[in-house]
Amino acid sequence: RHCDHADWTVFLGQRLNRSLNSSINIIRRTLITESDVRNSFFKIIGTARIVGAGEATHGTHEFYVQKASLFKLLVLERGFNVLALEDSYSAIEAINRYIHSNERKITDDDLHGLYGFLQTKEMLELFDWIKAYNQEHENVLSCIGIDAQLPEPGLSRLKYLSKQKNLEMLNCINELSSKITI
């Protein structure tokens, strides 16, 4: 039998429609709601009081947005109160001063010595969220630095602050840092 152009159009339209409906049904079955993610996350961590969240690459927007969301969820729903960051203890202390202060803004001094991937817009927004939370909840959240493998960032921060405040201390730090071998 010979099919004219109109028949082919109807036939292809029906096939396309079935294919699209099939694809839409597959997508519907695989869509995950925010509630599903939350429930799965809490099922995975169980009653843990320490939760680690890494990332495949430093500085990737999507990883930091998700990590911030998870941290906020842990704070709001499980009472977590410390954010441990991959940086030196001394560098993160400046962030602690910021999140526990009343009306000041984060400054270049606060950021000096932090790894670059912690100076992203996403991390600064998280530090601001922590500060706002602390102002409403009596300073219950803190940050700590847990990267002790590289002393340079912490020494850099000490040198930077010492240069501004105390030349004798700077000389002492320079002498000590010259003796560190990695």
FIPA-414524 format. One record per residue (C-alpha): x, y, z; residue in one letter; residue number from 1. Coordinates in steps of 0.05 Angstrom, whole numbers, plus 5000, padded with zeros to 4 digits. Example, Ala and Ser with C-alpha at 12.3 -4.5 7.8 and 13.67 -1.06 7.14 Angstrom:
// FIPA-414524
<atom><xx>5246</xx><yy>4910</yy><zz>5156</zz><r>a</r><k>1</k></atom>
<atom><xx>5273</xx><yy>4979</yy><zz>5143</zz><r>s</r><k>2</k></atom>
This chain:
// FIPA-414524
<atom><xx>5000</xx><yy>5000</yy><zz>5000</zz><r>r</r><k>1</k></atom>
<atom><xx>5024</xx><yy>5069</yy><zz>4984</zz><r>h</r><k>2</k></atom>
<atom><xx>5028</xx><yy>5121</yy><zz>5041</zz><r>c</r><k>3</k></atom>
<atom><xx>5022</xx><yy>5193</yy><zz>5025</zz><r>d</r><k>4</k></atom>
<atom><xx>5056</xx><yy>5250</yy><zz>5062</zz><r>h</r><k>5</k></atom>
<atom><xx>4998</xx><yy>5259</yy><zz>5111</zz><r>a</r><k>6</k></atom>
<atom><xx>5000</xx><yy>5186</yy><zz>5132</zz><r>d</r><k>7</k></atom>
<atom><xx>5075</xx><yy>5189</yy><zz>5145</zz><r>w</r><k>8</k></atom>
<atom><xx>5066</xx><yy>5252</yy><zz>5186</zz><r>t</r><k>9</k></atom>
<atom><xx>5013</xx><yy>5219</yy><zz>5230</zz><r>v</r><k>10</k></atom>
<atom><xx>5054</xx><yy>5155</yy><zz>5236</zz><r>f</r><k>11</k></atom>
<atom><xx>5118</xx><yy>5193</yy><zz>5256</zz><r>l</r><k>12</k></atom>
<atom><xx>5079</xx><yy>5238</yy><zz>5303</zz><r>g</r><k>13</k></atom>
<atom><xx>5049</xx><yy>5178</yy><zz>5339</zz><r>q</r><k>14</k></atom>
<atom><xx>5118</xx><yy>5145</yy><zz>5345</zz><r>r</r><k>15</k></atom>
<atom><xx>5149</xx><yy>5210</yy><zz>5370</zz><r>l</r><k>16</k></atom>
<atom><xx>5092</xx><yy>5219</yy><zz>5420</zz><r>n</r><k>17</k></atom>
<atom><xx>5101</xx><yy>5148</yy><zz>5447</zz><r>r</r><k>18</k></atom>
<atom><xx>5176</xx><yy>5157</yy><zz>5452</zz><r>s</r><k>19</k></atom>
<atom><xx>5169</xx><yy>5224</yy><zz>5488</zz><r>l</r><k>20</k></atom>
<atom><xx>5118</xx><yy>5195</yy><zz>5536</zz><r>n</r><k>21</k></atom>
<atom><xx>5163</xx><yy>5136</yy><zz>5551</zz><r>s</r><k>22</k></atom>
<atom><xx>5222</xx><yy>5183</yy><zz>5564</zz><r>s</r><k>23</k></atom>
<atom><xx>5180</xx><yy>5228</yy><zz>5609</zz><r>i</r><k>24</k></atom>
<atom><xx>5158</xx><yy>5167</yy><zz>5649</zz><r>n</r><k>25</k></atom>
<atom><xx>5231</xx><yy>5146</yy><zz>5658</zz><r>i</r><k>26</k></atom>
<atom><xx>5250</xx><yy>5216</yy><zz>5680</zz><r>i</r><k>27</k></atom>
<atom><xx>5191</xx><yy>5218</yy><zz>5729</zz><r>r</r><k>28</k></atom>
<atom><xx>5214</xx><yy>5152</yy><zz>5760</zz><r>r</r><k>29</k></atom>
<atom><xx>5286</xx><yy>5177</yy><zz>5768</zz><r>t</r><k>30</k></atom>
<atom><xx>5272</xx><yy>5247</yy><zz>5794</zz><r>l</r><k>31</k></atom>
<atom><xx>5295</xx><yy>5254</yy><zz>5865</zz><r>i</r><k>32</k></atom>
<atom><xx>5262</xx><yy>5304</yy><zz>5911</zz><r>t</r><k>33</k></atom>
<atom><xx>5298</xx><yy>5345</yy><zz>5963</zz><r>e</r><k>34</k></atom>
<atom><xx>5262</xx><yy>5304</yy><zz>6015</zz><r>s</r><k>35</k></atom>
<atom><xx>5289</xx><yy>5240</yy><zz>5985</zz><r>d</r><k>36</k></atom>
<atom><xx>5360</xx><yy>5267</yy><zz>5988</zz><r>v</r><k>37</k></atom>
<atom><xx>5351</xx><yy>5290</yy><zz>6060</zz><r>r</r><k>38</k></atom>
<atom><xx>5323</xx><yy>5223</yy><zz>6082</zz><r>n</r><k>39</k></atom>
<atom><xx>5378</xx><yy>5184</yy><zz>6045</zz><r>s</r><k>40</k></atom>
<atom><xx>5432</xx><yy>5228</yy><zz>6075</zz><r>f</r><k>41</k></atom>
<atom><xx>5407</xx><yy>5218</yy><zz>6146</zz><r>f</r><k>42</k></atom>
<atom><xx>5399</xx><yy>5143</yy><zz>6134</zz><r>k</r><k>43</k></atom>
<atom><xx>5472</xx><yy>5140</yy><zz>6111</zz><r>i</r><k>44</k></atom>
<atom><xx>5501</xx><yy>5179</yy><zz>6169</zz><r>i</r><k>45</k></atom>
<atom><xx>5458</xx><yy>5147</yy><zz>6221</zz><r>g</r><k>46</k></atom>
<atom><xx>5476</xx><yy>5174</yy><zz>6290</zz><r>t</r><k>47</k></atom>
<atom><xx>5546</xx><yy>5198</yy><zz>6271</zz><r>a</r><k>48</k></atom>
<atom><xx>5570</xx><yy>5260</yy><zz>6307</zz><r>r</r><k>49</k></atom>
<atom><xx>5626</xx><yy>5272</yy><zz>6256</zz><r>i</r><k>50</k></atom>
<atom><xx>5611</xx><yy>5275</yy><zz>6182</zz><r>v</r><k>51</k></atom>
<atom><xx>5663</xx><yy>5286</yy><zz>6128</zz><r>g</r><k>52</k></atom>
<atom><xx>5646</xx><yy>5317</yy><zz>6061</zz><r>a</r><k>53</k></atom>
<atom><xx>5701</xx><yy>5322</yy><zz>6009</zz><r>g</r><k>54</k></atom>
<atom><xx>5700</xx><yy>5343</yy><zz>5937</zz><r>e</r><k>55</k></atom>
<atom><xx>5730</xx><yy>5317</yy><zz>5873</zz><r>a</r><k>56</k></atom>
<atom><xx>5760</xx><yy>5385</yy><zz>5857</zz><r>t</r><k>57</k></atom>
<atom><xx>5774</xx><yy>5447</yy><zz>5898</zz><r>h</r><k>58</k></atom>
<atom><xx>5734</xx><yy>5508</yy><zz>5881</zz><r>g</r><k>59</k></atom>
<atom><xx>5678</xx><yy>5476</yy><zz>5841</zz><r>t</r><k>60</k></atom>
<atom><xx>5614</xx><yy>5515</yy><zz>5852</zz><r>h</r><k>61</k></atom>
<atom><xx>5567</xx><yy>5456</yy><zz>5855</zz><r>e</r><k>62</k></atom>
<atom><xx>5608</xx><yy>5418</yy><zz>5907</zz><r>f</r><k>63</k></atom>
<atom><xx>5611</xx><yy>5478</yy><zz>5954</zz><r>y</r><k>64</k></atom>
<atom><xx>5537</xx><yy>5493</yy><zz>5946</zz><r>v</r><k>65</k></atom>
<atom><xx>5519</xx><yy>5421</yy><zz>5965</zz><r>q</r><k>66</k></atom>
<atom><xx>5569</xx><yy>5419</yy><zz>6022</zz><r>k</r><k>67</k></atom>
<atom><xx>5540</xx><yy>5484</yy><zz>6050</zz><r>a</r><k>68</k></atom>
<atom><xx>5470</xx><yy>5455</yy><zz>6045</zz><r>s</r><k>69</k></atom>
<atom><xx>5491</xx><yy>5392</yy><zz>6081</zz><r>l</r><k>70</k></atom>
<atom><xx>5525</xx><yy>5431</yy><zz>6136</zz><r>f</r><k>71</k></atom>
<atom><xx>5463</xx><yy>5475</yy><zz>6146</zz><r>k</r><k>72</k></atom>
<atom><xx>5420</xx><yy>5412</yy><zz>6148</zz><r>l</r><k>73</k></atom>
<atom><xx>5466</xx><yy>5380</yy><zz>6200</zz><r>l</r><k>74</k></atom>
<atom><xx>5464</xx><yy>5444</yy><zz>6243</zz><r>v</r><k>75</k></atom>
<atom><xx>5389</xx><yy>5455</yy><zz>6238</zz><r>l</r><k>76</k></atom>
<atom><xx>5366</xx><yy>5383</yy><zz>6244</zz><r>e</r><k>77</k></atom>
<atom><xx>5421</xx><yy>5347</yy><zz>6283</zz><r>r</r><k>78</k></atom>
<atom><xx>5452</xx><yy>5401</yy><zz>6326</zz><r>g</r><k>79</k></atom>
<atom><xx>5522</xx><yy>5398</yy><zz>6294</zz><r>f</r><k>80</k></atom>
<atom><xx>5563</xx><yy>5458</yy><zz>6315</zz><r>n</r><k>81</k></atom>
<atom><xx>5633</xx><yy>5454</yy><zz>6284</zz><r>v</r><k>82</k></atom>
<atom><xx>5654</xx><yy>5461</yy><zz>6212</zz><r>l</r><k>83</k></atom>
<atom><xx>5723</xx><yy>5431</yy><zz>6202</zz><r>a</r><k>84</k></atom>
<atom><xx>5758</xx><yy>5459</yy><zz>6141</zz><r>l</r><k>85</k></atom>
<atom><xx>5818</xx><yy>5437</yy><zz>6101</zz><r>e</r><k>86</k></atom>
<atom><xx>5865</xx><yy>5493</yy><zz>6122</zz><r>d</r><k>87</k></atom>
<atom><xx>5911</xx><yy>5508</yy><zz>6179</zz><r>s</r><k>88</k></atom>
<atom><xx>5885</xx><yy>5520</yy><zz>6249</zz><r>y</r><k>89</k></atom>
<atom><xx>5913</xx><yy>5591</yy><zz>6251</zz><r>s</r><k>90</k></atom>
<atom><xx>5883</xx><yy>5611</yy><zz>6184</zz><r>a</r><k>91</k></atom>
<atom><xx>5813</xx><yy>5588</yy><zz>6205</zz><r>i</r><k>92</k></atom>
<atom><xx>5819</xx><yy>5625</yy><zz>6271</zz><r>e</r><k>93</k></atom>
<atom><xx>5810</xx><yy>5689</yy><zz>6232</zz><r>a</r><k>94</k></atom>
<atom><xx>5744</xx><yy>5662</yy><zz>6205</zz><r>i</r><k>95</k></atom>
<atom><xx>5724</xx><yy>5645</yy><zz>6276</zz><r>n</r><k>96</k></atom>
<atom><xx>5736</xx><yy>5716</yy><zz>6299</zz><r>r</r><k>97</k></atom>
<atom><xx>5692</xx><yy>5739</yy><zz>6242</zz><r>y</r><k>98</k></atom>
<atom><xx>5634</xx><yy>5691</yy><zz>6254</zz><r>i</r><k>99</k></atom>
<atom><xx>5635</xx><yy>5707</yy><zz>6329</zz><r>h</r><k>100</k></atom>
<atom><xx>5639</xx><yy>5783</yy><zz>6321</zz><r>s</r><k>101</k></atom>
<atom><xx>5580</xx><yy>5829</yy><zz>6323</zz><r>n</r><k>102</k></atom>
<atom><xx>5577</xx><yy>5881</yy><zz>6269</zz><r>e</r><k>103</k></atom>
<atom><xx>5640</xx><yy>5877</yy><zz>6228</zz><r>r</r><k>104</k></atom>
<atom><xx>5647</xx><yy>5852</yy><zz>6157</zz><r>k</r><k>105</k></atom>
<atom><xx>5696</xx><yy>5799</yy><zz>6134</zz><r>i</r><k>106</k></atom>
<atom><xx>5762</xx><yy>5833</yy><zz>6117</zz><r>t</r><k>107</k></atom>
<atom><xx>5823</xx><yy>5818</yy><zz>6075</zz><r>d</r><k>108</k></atom>
<atom><xx>5859</xx><yy>5805</yy><zz>6141</zz><r>d</r><k>109</k></atom>
<atom><xx>5809</xx><yy>5750</yy><zz>6156</zz><r>d</r><k>110</k></atom>
<atom><xx>5821</xx><yy>5718</yy><zz>6088</zz><r>l</r><k>111</k></atom>
<atom><xx>5897</xx><yy>5726</yy><zz>6088</zz><r>h</r><k>112</k></atom>
<atom><xx>5929</xx><yy>5657</yy><zz>6093</zz><r>g</r><k>113</k></atom>
<atom><xx>5867</xx><yy>5618</yy><zz>6073</zz><r>l</r><k>114</k></atom>
<atom><xx>5873</xx><yy>5570</yy><zz>6016</zz><r>y</r><k>115</k></atom>
<atom><xx>5843</xx><yy>5601</yy><zz>5953</zz><r>g</r><k>116</k></atom>
<atom><xx>5787</xx><yy>5550</yy><zz>5949</zz><r>f</r><k>117</k></atom>
<atom><xx>5761</xx><yy>5575</yy><zz>6016</zz><r>l</r><k>118</k></atom>
<atom><xx>5758</xx><yy>5646</yy><zz>5990</zz><r>q</r><k>119</k></atom>
<atom><xx>5702</xx><yy>5630</yy><zz>5940</zz><r>t</r><k>120</k></atom>
<atom><xx>5635</xx><yy>5665</yy><zz>5938</zz><r>k</r><k>121</k></atom>
<atom><xx>5602</xx><yy>5600</yy><zz>5963</zz><r>e</r><k>122</k></atom>
<atom><xx>5647</xx><yy>5595</yy><zz>6024</zz><r>m</r><k>123</k></atom>
<atom><xx>5640</xx><yy>5668</yy><zz>6041</zz><r>l</r><k>124</k></atom>
<atom><xx>5565</xx><yy>5660</yy><zz>6038</zz><r>e</r><k>125</k></atom>
<atom><xx>5570</xx><yy>5601</yy><zz>6085</zz><r>l</r><k>126</k></atom>
<atom><xx>5613</xx><yy>5641</yy><zz>6134</zz><r>f</r><k>127</k></atom>
<atom><xx>5560</xx><yy>5696</yy><zz>6131</zz><r>d</r><k>128</k></atom>
<atom><xx>5505</xx><yy>5645</yy><zz>6145</zz><r>w</r><k>129</k></atom>
<atom><xx>5544</xx><yy>5618</yy><zz>6205</zz><r>i</r><k>130</k></atom>
<atom><xx>5554</xx><yy>5689</yy><zz>6231</zz><r>k</r><k>131</k></atom>
<atom><xx>5479</xx><yy>5704</yy><zz>6224</zz><r>a</r><k>132</k></atom>
<atom><xx>5462</xx><yy>5638</yy><zz>6258</zz><r>y</r><k>133</k></atom>
<atom><xx>5509</xx><yy>5653</yy><zz>6315</zz><r>n</r><k>134</k></atom>
<atom><xx>5478</xx><yy>5722</yy><zz>6325</zz><r>q</r><k>135</k></atom>
<atom><xx>5410</xx><yy>5690</yy><zz>6333</zz><r>e</r><k>136</k></atom>
<atom><xx>5434</xx><yy>5629</yy><zz>6374</zz><r>h</r><k>137</k></atom>
<atom><xx>5487</xx><yy>5655</yy><zz>6422</zz><r>e</r><k>138</k></atom>
<atom><xx>5551</xx><yy>5638</yy><zz>6381</zz><r>n</r><k>139</k></atom>
<atom><xx>5542</xx><yy>5563</yy><zz>6380</zz><r>v</r><k>140</k></atom>
<atom><xx>5577</xx><yy>5548</yy><zz>6313</zz><r>l</r><k>141</k></atom>
<atom><xx>5652</xx><yy>5548</yy><zz>6303</zz><r>s</r><k>142</k></atom>
<atom><xx>5702</xx><yy>5531</yy><zz>6249</zz><r>c</r><k>143</k></atom>
<atom><xx>5768</xx><yy>5495</yy><zz>6258</zz><r>i</r><k>144</k></atom>
<atom><xx>5826</xx><yy>5483</yy><zz>6211</zz><r>g</r><k>145</k></atom>
<atom><xx>5849</xx><yy>5411</yy><zz>6205</zz><r>i</r><k>146</k></atom>
<atom><xx>5903</xx><yy>5413</yy><zz>6151</zz><r>d</r><k>147</k></atom>
<atom><xx>5968</xx><yy>5405</yy><zz>6188</zz><r>a</r><k>148</k></atom>
<atom><xx>6008</xx><yy>5374</yy><zz>6132</zz><r>q</r><k>149</k></atom>
<atom><xx>6029</xx><yy>5442</yy><zz>6104</zz><r>l</r><k>150</k></atom>
<atom><xx>6053</xx><yy>5492</yy><zz>6156</zz><r>p</r><k>151</k></atom>
<atom><xx>6063</xx><yy>5549</yy><zz>6106</zz><r>e</r><k>152</k></atom>
<atom><xx>5992</xx><yy>5578</yy><zz>6107</zz><r>p</r><k>153</k></atom>
<atom><xx>5992</xx><yy>5583</yy><zz>6183</zz><r>g</r><k>154</k></atom>
<atom><xx>6063</xx><yy>5611</yy><zz>6184</zz><r>l</r><k>155</k></atom>
<atom><xx>6044</xx><yy>5660</yy><zz>6129</zz><r>s</r><k>156</k></atom>
<atom><xx>5986</xx><yy>5685</yy><zz>6171</zz><r>r</r><k>157</k></atom>
<atom><xx>6030</xx><yy>5691</yy><zz>6233</zz><r>l</r><k>158</k></atom>
<atom><xx>6082</xx><yy>5730</yy><zz>6193</zz><r>k</r><k>159</k></atom>
<atom><xx>6030</xx><yy>5775</yy><zz>6163</zz><r>y</r><k>160</k></atom>
<atom><xx>5999</xx><yy>5792</yy><zz>6230</zz><r>l</r><k>161</k></atom>
<atom><xx>6067</xx><yy>5798</yy><zz>6264</zz><r>s</r><k>162</k></atom>
<atom><xx>6092</xx><yy>5846</yy><zz>6211</zz><r>k</r><k>163</k></atom>
<atom><xx>6035</xx><yy>5892</yy><zz>6229</zz><r>q</r><k>164</k></atom>
<atom><xx>6041</xx><yy>5886</yy><zz>6304</zz><r>k</r><k>165</k></atom>
<atom><xx>6108</xx><yy>5863</yy><zz>6328</zz><r>n</r><k>166</k></atom>
<atom><xx>6175</xx><yy>5860</yy><zz>6291</zz><r>l</r><k>167</k></atom>
<atom><xx>6208</xx><yy>5819</yy><zz>6346</zz><r>e</r><k>168</k></atom>
<atom><xx>6155</xx><yy>5766</yy><zz>6340</zz><r>m</r><k>169</k></atom>
<atom><xx>6163</xx><yy>5766</yy><zz>6265</zz><r>l</r><k>170</k></atom>
<atom><xx>6238</xx><yy>5753</yy><zz>6272</zz><r>n</r><k>171</k></atom>
<atom><xx>6223</xx><yy>5695</yy><zz>6320</zz><r>c</r><k>172</k></atom>
<atom><xx>6172</xx><yy>5665</yy><zz>6271</zz><r>i</r><k>173</k></atom>
<atom><xx>6221</xx><yy>5672</yy><zz>6213</zz><r>n</r><k>174</k></atom>
<atom><xx>6275</xx><yy>5636</yy><zz>6253</zz><r>e</r><k>175</k></atom>
<atom><xx>6228</xx><yy>5579</yy><zz>6273</zz><r>l</r><k>176</k></atom>
<atom><xx>6200</xx><yy>5571</yy><zz>6203</zz><r>s</r><k>177</k></atom>
<atom><xx>6270</xx><yy>5565</yy><zz>6174</zz><r>s</r><k>178</k></atom>
<atom><xx>6280</xx><yy>5503</yy><zz>6217</zz><r>k</r><k>179</k></atom>
<atom><xx>6217</xx><yy>5467</yy><zz>6192</zz><r>i</r><k>180</k></atom>
<atom><xx>6229</xx><yy>5414</yy><zz>6140</zz><r>t</r><k>181</k></atom>
<atom><xx>6175</xx><yy>5378</yy><zz>6102</zz><r>i</r><k>182</k></atom>
